[in-house]
Amino acid sequence: MSHIQTHEPLRVNVERVVRQYFLMLGDEIPTDLYELILKQIEEPLLSVVLEQTRGNQTKCAQILGLNRGTLRKKLKTYNLM
């Protein structure tokens, strides 16, 4: 028996998480939310793409649309090198 799974667009999941974050905060006003979310997304994105390319930074940079120098800087930031 096969199970058909529907996949939601990434933006739908991001929107859900941001809404949940605001609910969790209640009346508290967040600061630097843009930077916080980018960091939370960037590290696992880099990690998974690097894993999928078996550590090949050139392929990883190509998939991400980054130049290799920028990728290396980001990998160092997150201790992924």
Secondary structure, 3 states (H helix, E strand, C coil): CCCCCCCCCHHHHHHHHHHHHHHHHCCCCCCCHHHHHHHHHHHHHHHHHHHHCCCCHHHHHHHHCCCHHHHHHHHHHCCCC
